[in-house]
Amino acid sequence: MQVLATEARPGQSIAESPQVMVILTVNDEKEDLHVREQGGVVALRRHKIERLCREAFDQGGLLTVEDLAYRILNCGERTICRDLASFRKHDIFIPCGLR
């Protein structure tokens, strides 16, 4: 997936920002099933957000809220923003581009 590169400058439009190709694990059958059984669909979505953002970051990329909501997880931006706020509340750093 082509995503925003970590060296992109804040305030720069996405179209003008450097991009990088990353490989992401959208579904991990073993791990994801366990998370869903233990915590339900919200826990699963948050688990995926954390994994996807870290995988992209490890490859020099940043996923945006729009990437997570529309291109990967098929949910609304407000849902992703609530999830990111929950991570911040619990002092969990999630590397993402908030554009």
C-alpha positions as CSV (number, residue, x, y, z in Angstrom):
1,M,0.0,0.0,0.0
2,Q,1.3,3.5,-0.8
3,V,1.3,5.7,2.3
4,L,2.7,8.9,3.6
5,A,6.5,8.8,4.3
6,T,7.7,9.5,7.8
7,E,9.8,12.4,6.5
8,A,6.6,14.2,5.2
9,R,6.4,17.7,6.7
10,P,3.3,18.8,8.8
11,G,1.0,21.1,6.8
12,Q,2.2,19.8,3.4
13,S,-0.6,18.4,1.3
14,I,-0.6,14.6,0.9
15,A,-0.3,15.0,-2.9
16,E,2.9,16.9,-2.4
17,S,4.3,14.8,0.4
18,P,6.8,12.0,-0.1
19,Q,5.1,8.6,-0.3
20,V,6.4,5.0,0.4
21,M,5.2,1.5,-0.3
22,V,4.5,-0.7,2.7
23,I,3.3,-4.2,3.2
24,L,0.7,-4.5,6.0
25,T,-0.9,-7.4,7.8
26,V,-4.6,-6.7,7.6
27,N,-5.7,-10.1,9.0
28,D,-3.7,-12.3,11.3
29,E,-6.0,-15.4,11.8
30,K,-4.4,-16.7,15.0
31,E,-3.8,-13.4,16.8
32,D,-6.9,-11.5,15.7
33,L,-9.4,-14.3,16.6
34,H,-8.0,-14.5,20.1
35,V,-8.3,-10.7,20.6
36,R,-11.8,-10.7,19.3
37,E,-12.9,-13.6,21.6
38,Q,-11.3,-11.8,24.6
39,G,-12.4,-8.2,23.9
40,G,-14.9,-8.0,21.1
41,V,-14.9,-6.0,17.9
42,V,-13.7,-2.8,19.4
43,A,-10.7,-4.5,20.9
44,L,-10.0,-6.2,17.6
45,R,-10.2,-2.9,15.6
46,R,-7.8,-1.2,18.1
47,H,-5.4,-4.1,18.0
48,K,-5.4,-3.9,14.2
49,I,-4.8,-0.1,14.3
50,E,-1.8,-0.6,16.6
51,R,-0.4,-3.4,14.4
52,L,-1.0,-1.6,11.1
53,C,0.5,1.7,12.2
54,R,3.6,0.0,13.7
55,E,4.2,-2.1,10.6
56,A,3.9,1.0,8.4
57,F,6.2,3.0,10.7
58,D,8.8,0.2,10.7
59,Q,8.9,0.5,6.9
60,G,9.2,4.3,6.9
61,G,5.5,5.1,6.4
62,L,2.6,6.7,8.3
63,L,-1.0,5.7,7.9
64,T,-3.5,8.6,8.1
65,V,-6.9,8.5,9.7
66,E,-8.3,8.3,6.2
67,D,-6.1,5.3,5.3
68,L,-7.3,3.5,8.4
69,A,-10.9,4.4,8.1
70,Y,-11.6,4.1,4.4
71,R,-8.8,2.1,2.8
72,I,-8.3,-0.6,5.4
73,L,-10.8,-1.0,8.2
74,N,-14.0,0.2,6.5
75,C,-15.3,2.5,9.2
76,G,-15.7,6.2,9.9
77,E,-13.0,8.7,10.6
78,R,-14.7,9.5,13.9
79,T,-14.4,5.9,15.0
80,I,-10.6,6.0,14.3
81,C,-10.2,9.3,16.1
82,R,-12.0,7.9,19.2
83,D,-9.7,4.8,19.1
84,L,-6.6,7.1,18.8
85,A,-7.9,9.2,21.7
86,S,-8.2,6.0,23.8
87,F,-4.6,5.0,23.0
88,R,-3.5,8.5,24.1
89,K,-5.5,8.3,27.3
90,H,-3.7,5.1,28.1
91,D,-0.3,6.5,27.2
92,I,0.1,4.2,24.2
93,F,2.0,5.8,21.3
94,I,0.5,5.0,17.9
95,P,2.7,6.4,15.0
96,C,0.3,7.8,12.4
97,G,-0.2,10.9,10.3
98,L,-3.3,12.6,11.5
99,R,-4.2,14.4,8.2
